[in-house]
Amino acid sequence: MSGRFRRAVTVTDASLDVFRERPRLAVLPLLSLVVVGTAYAVGGVAVLHYGLVDEVFTNRLVKYGVIFAGLAVSSSVGIFFNAAVVHCATRQFAGEEPTVRDGLAAAWAVRGRIAKWGLLSATVGTLLSVLSDNVPGVGTLTRSILDLTWGLLTFFVVPVIVTDRSDTLRSDLRRSGNAFARTWGESVTVTLGIGLALLPVALVGVCLLAVAYLSATGIAAYVMGTIGGLLLVATIVVTQVLGMIVRAALYRYATTGEPVGPLEAFSPDDIFSE
């Protein structure tokens, strides 16, 4: 286990190197945040305008409809921009010079599959909400386990969408699940490694926001709040980019046996060894 965590640190550092070579990739998850935020804002205004606030909390049909719509938007938009990152990372692994426009064009080319996965993710999320609210015994713990299981099964869905030409969601899910089954140790530890590496930045952002809200006044509150918010956004953006770079590399290795990008520092026998 200690060997895996050491490799996770090395892979995280190597992923940062890939990101430093293409810092403009940060534009993609940032655009994702903007698009999702705008869509949610528009939806919130619509709910207020048509007086549906009470309906959302009292009418189950409206409530689950809102949940489905929100999940569909966030899932589809998130997959779209993550697909753009994976495409750019994959091209960079091959020694090419990808651009943000290239990534967006590649994601747009598979927009149909992205939309299907967005709808499927929204359906699964909504069903889990229905089960949690209405089925005895399906509490927070069970919901968390089901969410985790779905997340692990779909861990490599974005690389599958970008690099494979599958015709069905079932095939995409099977390929993602097979790749995760082979790389589960490294996938989990590297994901945790990325989160831990960026956690201090996020904590500083949270502390600044807390101080700005609770005790600071005047211009100091605005400055601290702005810096704290920017640090949190930066953490989200960098975490997303690094995560997609690692998934692209791990999926390539799981399917072809070729160590690329952040995995190039290891020999094939060392990548998945204990």
C-alpha positions in Angstrom: 0.0 0.0 0.0 2.8 2.4 0.8 4.3 1.7 -2.6 1.0 2.7 -4.2 0.9 6.0 -2.3 4.5 6.7 -3.3 3.6 6.1 -6.9 0.5 8.3 -6.4 2.7 11.2 -5.4 4.9 10.7 -8.3 2.0 10.5 -10.8 0.5 13.6 -9.2 3.7 15.5 -9.7 4.0 14.3 -13.3 0.4 15.3 -14.0 1.3 18.8 -12.7 4.1 18.9 -15.2 1.7 18.0 -18.0 -0.6 20.7 -16.8 2.2 23.3 -16.7 3.0 22.5 -20.4 -0.7 23.2 -21.2 -2.0 25.7 -18.6 -4.7 26.8 -21.0 -6.5 23.5 -20.3 -7.7 25.3 -17.1 -10.1 27.2 -19.4 -12.1 24.1 -20.1 -13.3 23.2 -16.5 -13.6 27.0 -15.9 -16.0 27.2 -18.8 -17.8 24.2 -17.4 -18.4 26.0 -14.1 -19.6 29.1 -15.9 -22.0 27.2 -18.1 -23.4 25.1 -15.2 -23.7 28.2 -13.0 -25.4 30.2 -15.7 -27.9 27.4 -16.4 -28.7 27.0 -12.7 -29.1 30.7 -12.3 -31.5 30.8 -15.2 -33.4 27.8 -13.8 -33.6 29.5 -10.4 -35.0 32.7 -11.9 -37.6 30.7 -13.8 -38.6 28.9 -10.6 -39.0 32.2 -8.8 -40.7 33.9 -11.7 -43.4 31.2 -12.1 -43.9 30.8 -8.3 -42.7 27.2 -8.2 -40.6 27.5 -5.0 -43.3 25.9 -2.8 -44.0 23.2 -5.5 -40.3 22.2 -5.4 -40.6 21.3 -1.7 -44.1 20.0 -1.6 -44.8 18.4 -5.0 -42.7 15.3 -5.6 -43.2 15.3 -9.3 -41.9 18.9 -9.6 -39.1 18.1 -7.1 -37.8 15.1 -9.0 -38.2 16.9 -12.2 -36.0 19.8 -11.0 -33.4 17.3 -9.7 -33.4 15.5 -13.0 -33.0 18.7 -15.0 -30.2 19.9 -12.7 -28.3 16.6 -12.9 -28.8 16.4 -16.7 -27.3 19.8 -17.2 -24.4 19.4 -14.8 -23.6 15.9 -16.0 -23.7 16.7 -19.7 -21.8 19.9 -19.4 -19.2 18.3 -17.1 -18.7 15.3 -19.4 -18.4 17.6 -22.5 -15.6 19.8 -21.1 -13.9 16.8 -19.4 -13.9 15.1 -22.8 -12.1 18.1 -24.2 -9.4 17.9 -21.5 -9.0 14.2 -22.2 -8.6 14.7 -25.9 -6.0 17.4 -25.4 -4.1 15.2 -22.9 -4.2 12.2 -25.2 -2.8 14.3 -28.1 -0.1 15.7 -25.8 0.9 12.1 -24.8 1.4 11.4 -28.5 3.8 14.4 -28.8 1.3 16.7 -30.6 0.4 20.3 -29.8 -3.3 20.3 -28.8 -5.3 23.5 -28.3 -8.4 24.3 -26.4 -10.2 24.6 -29.7 -9.1 21.1 -30.7 -10.5 19.7 -27.4 -13.8 21.5 -27.9 -14.1 20.2 -31.4 -13.4 16.7 -30.3 -16.0 16.9 -27.6 -18.5 18.3 -30.0 -17.9 15.4 -32.4 -19.1 13.0 -29.8 -21.9 15.3 -28.4 -24.5 12.6 -29.0 -22.8 10.1 -26.8 -22.2 12.8 -24.2 -25.9 13.7 -24.2 -26.8 10.1 -23.7 -24.5 9.7 -20.8 -25.7 13.0 -19.3 -29.3 11.7 -19.4 -28.3 8.3 -18.0 -26.4 9.9 -15.1 -29.3 12.2 -14.4 -31.7 9.2 -14.5 -29.5 7.2 -12.0 -29.1 10.2 -9.7 -32.9 10.9 -9.7 -33.7 7.3 -9.1 -31.3 7.2 -6.1 -33.1 10.3 -4.7 -36.5 8.6 -5.2 -35.3 5.5 -3.4 -33.7 7.5 -0.6 -36.9 9.5 0.0 -39.5 6.7 -0.4 -38.0 3.3 0.2 -37.6 2.2 3.8 -34.1 1.1 4.6 -32.5 3.2 1.9 -30.9 5.9 4.1 -27.9 8.1 3.8 -25.4 5.3 4.1 -27.0 3.1 1.5 -27.3 6.1 -0.8 -23.7 6.9 -0.4 -22.7 3.3 -1.2 -24.8 3.3 -4.3 -23.4 6.7 -5.4 -19.8 5.4 -4.8 -20.5 2.2 -6.8 -21.8 4.2 -9.7 -18.9 6.6 -9.6 -16.4 3.7 -9.7 -18.2 1.9 -12.5 -18.1 5.1 -14.6 -14.7 6.3 -13.5 -13.3 5.9 -17.1 -16.4 6.8 -19.0 -14.9 10.1 -20.3 -11.8 8.5 -21.8 -14.0 5.7 -23.3 -16.2 8.3 -25.0 -13.2 10.2 -26.4 -11.0 7.3 -27.5 -13.4 4.4 -28.3 -16.1 4.3 -30.9 -18.7 2.3 -29.0 -22.3 2.3 -30.1 -24.0 1.6 -26.8 -24.0 2.8 -23.2 -23.7 -0.7 -22.0 -20.5 -1.2 -24.0 -19.1 2.1 -22.6 -20.0 1.1 -19.1 -18.4 -2.4 -19.5 -15.2 -0.9 -20.9 -15.0 1.7 -18.0 -15.7 -1.0 -15.4 -13.0 -3.3 -16.9 -10.4 -0.6 -16.9 -11.2 0.4 -13.3 -11.0 -3.3 -12.2 -7.5 -3.5 -13.6 -6.3 -0.1 -12.2 -8.5 0.3 -9.1 -5.6 0.7 -6.7 -3.8 3.3 -8.7 -7.0 5.1 -9.7 -8.1 5.5 -6.1 -4.7 6.4 -4.6 -3.9 8.9 -7.3 -7.3 10.5 -7.0 -6.8 10.8 -3.3 -3.3 12.1 -3.9 -4.5 14.9 -6.1 -7.1 15.9 -3.6 -4.6 15.9 -0.7 -2.1 17.9 -2.7 -4.6 20.6 -3.4 -6.4 20.5 0.0 -4.2 23.2 1.7 -5.1 25.6 -1.1 -8.8 24.9 -0.6 -8.5 25.2 3.2 -6.9 28.6 2.8 -9.7 29.7 0.6 -12.4 28.5 3.0 -10.6 30.2 5.9 -10.5 33.5 4.0 -14.2 33.3 3.1 -15.0 32.4 6.8 -13.0 35.4 8.1 -14.5 37.7 5.5 -18.0 36.7 6.4 -17.7 36.4 10.2 -15.2 39.1 11.3 -13.8 41.3 8.5 -15.5 44.5 7.5 -15.2 47.0 4.7 -12.7 46.6 1.9 -10.8 43.9 3.8 -13.9 41.7 3.8 -14.3 42.1 0.0 -10.6 41.5 -0.7 -10.4 38.4 1.5 -13.7 37.1 0.2 -12.6 37.5 -3.4 -9.2 35.9 -2.8 -10.9 33.0 -0.9 -13.4 32.4 -3.7 -10.7 32.5 -6.4 -8.6 30.0 -4.5 -11.6 27.6 -4.2 -12.4 28.0 -7.9 -8.7 27.4 -8.8 -8.7 24.3 -6.7 -11.7 22.9 -8.4 -10.3 23.7 -11.9 -6.8 22.3 -11.3 -8.2 19.2 -9.6 -10.5 18.5 -12.6 -7.7 18.9 -15.1 -5.3 16.7 -13.2 -7.9 14.1 -12.7 -8.7 13.9 -16.4 -5.0 13.8 -17.3 -4.5 10.8 -15.0 -7.6 9.0 -16.1 -6.5 9.4 -19.8 -3.1 8.0 -19.0 -4.4 5.1 -16.8 -7.1 4.2 -19.4 -4.4 4.1 -22.1 -2.3 1.8 -20.0 -5.2 -0.4 -19.0 -6.3 -1.0 -22.6 -2.9 -1.0 -24.5 -0.2 -1.6 -21.9 1.5 1.6 -22.9 2.7 4.0 -20.1 2.1 7.5 -21.3 2.1 11.0 -19.8 2.4 10.9 -16.0 3.0 7.1 -16.1 6.2 7.4 -18.2 8.3 7.6 -15.1 7.5 3.9 -14.3 8.4 0.7 -16.0 5.4 -1.4 -17.0 6.2 -3.9 -14.2 6.2 -1.1 -11.6 2.9 0.7 -12.4 0.6 -1.8 -10.7 3.0 -3.6 -8.4 2.5 -3.5 -4.6 
